[in-house]
Amino acid sequence: YTVILDAAYRGTVQEDHGLQNHQVYLQQDNTPIHKTRFTLHHFELEGIDFLPWPAYSPDMNIIENAGHELDCHNLLPTNVNQLWEALQEEWDGLSISYVQSLYASRPHRLTDLVEAKGSYTKH
């Protein structure tokens, strides 16, 4: 997990946006691999701060919806580079209007979450 996170996080935060770890907060769920002593120690060494997140919290991250929208059924990569290229092509194919609709859905999603008192919502 830390190897994957280092590559993706560092690439996005530092290379793409020119930020340092202490300037951002990582949001992650409480999957067991995210909470191991090794992972938490790694975050500490790297200066990665993350938002406290309750166990079994509802996933309100709109990226999950975008992931379901990707048409990955016909992908048959034979190596990591082919997989990355195929996923990048699918990601780039998401329409701007779809992404905007996800952002526009945030107030409604949050209202539903408040009404559910933090429990499950359809989102």
HELIX and SHEET records of a PDB file:
HELIX    1   1 THR A    2  ARG A   10  1                                   9    
HELIX    2   2 GLY A   11  ASP A   16  3                                   6    
HELIX    3   3 ASN A   21  GLN A   23  5                                   3    
HELIX    4   4 PRO A   32  LYS A   35  5                                   4    
HELIX    5   5 ARG A   37  GLU A   46  1                                  10    
HELIX    6   6 ILE A   63  GLU A   69  1                                   7    
HELIX    7   7 VAL A   80  ASP A   92  1                                  13    
HELIX    8   8 ILE A   96  ALA A  104  1                                   9    
HELIX    9   9 ARG A  106  GLU A  115  1                                  10    
SHEET    1   A 2 TYR A  25  LEU A  26  0                                        
SHEET    2   A 2 ASP A  49  PHE A  50  1                                        
END                                                                             
